[in-house]
Amino acid sequence: MFNKKESKVEANFDKFDTLIGDNTILEGNLTAKGSIRLDGEVKGIINIEGHLLVGEKASVIGDINTNSLIVSGMVKGNIKAESFVRITANGKVIGDISSKTLVIDEDAFFEGNCK
């Protein structure tokens, strides 16, 4: 009935250059290139030239600028993504989102504005 494009939201999240573990707390700004999986806690601005996955146990308090983002944990801050943002069923975002594509799974939480 609808001509639906195949989603490539997961395609670039098979391999990570950097892992920030669940017992890690980072206070300050994080700048990196490549793919990052975050399972810990970050309090500060995140600038990633690549892809960011916020794991189920992870939390971010601060703004995020990246190419693409999957949120399975909690983000309190504004998000700017060049390609896409996906909030999974366990994900929680409180803040504004600016992205070309926004996917919000069933049972996900989003409070803010999107553009």
N, C-alpha and C positions, 0 to 999 in steps of 0.2 A: 504494500500500500504506500509506504513512504520510501523514498530513495535514500537510504541511510548509509553514510560512509562508514567503512570499517574503522574502528577506533585504534589508534596507534599510541594511546596514552601510556601503556606499559612498556613499549618497545625499547626505550633507552634506559631502563631501570634493571637490566640484567647484571651489570657489572659496576662496581663502585671503586673509585680511586681512593676515597677516604672514608673511614668509619669512625664516628664519634660515639663511643660506647655508652651503655646505659648507666654506668657509674661515674660519668663525666659531667662536670658543671663548668661551663665556659662563660665568663663574664667579660664582655668587651665585644668588639666588632670581629666578624669572621669574613675573610675574603679568600676566595679560592677559584680555581679552574677545574673543570672535570665534573665527575659525578660524586655526590656525597650522600651517605646514609647517616642520619642523625637519630641516635637512640637515647641520647642524654638530654641535658638541659642547656639552653643558650639564652643568655640575657644580653642582648645587644643587636646591632644591625648585621644582617647576613647578606653578603653580595657574592653570588655564585655565577660564574660564566660556565654554565652547564646545567646539570640536573640535581635536584635536591629531593630526598625522600625523608619525611619526618615520620619516624616509626611510632608504633602504638604507645610506647612508654615515654616518648620524647615530648618536650615542651619547648616552645620558643616564645620569649617575651621581647618583642622588637620587630622591626620591619624586615621584610625579605624581598630581595631583588634577585631574580634568577631567570633562566630560560624556561624551565618547566619544573613543576612542583607536584608532589603527591603528599597529602597530609593524612596520616593515620593517627596522629597524636593530637596535641593541642598547640595552636598558634594564637597569640594575642598580639596583634600588630597588623599593619597594612602589608599587602602582598602585591608585587608587580612582577608578572611573568610574561616573557615574550611569546611563548608558545601556548602553554596550557597550565591550568590548575585543576587538580582532582582532589576532592575531599571524600575519603572513603567512609564506610558505615561507622567506623570508630572515631573518625576525625572530628575535630572541633576547631572552628576558626571564628575569632572575634576581631573584626577589623574589615577594612575595605579591600576589595580585590580588583585589580586591573589586569586583564588577560585577553588574548585572542579567543581562547576556549575555556569554559568553566564547566566542570562536571561535578555534580553533587550526588553522591550515592544515597540510596534510601537509608534512613536513620542517622545520617550525618547531621552535624550542627553547624549553621552559618548565621552569624549576626553581623550585619554590616551592609555596605553598598557594593555593587559590582558594576564594572564598566568594561 
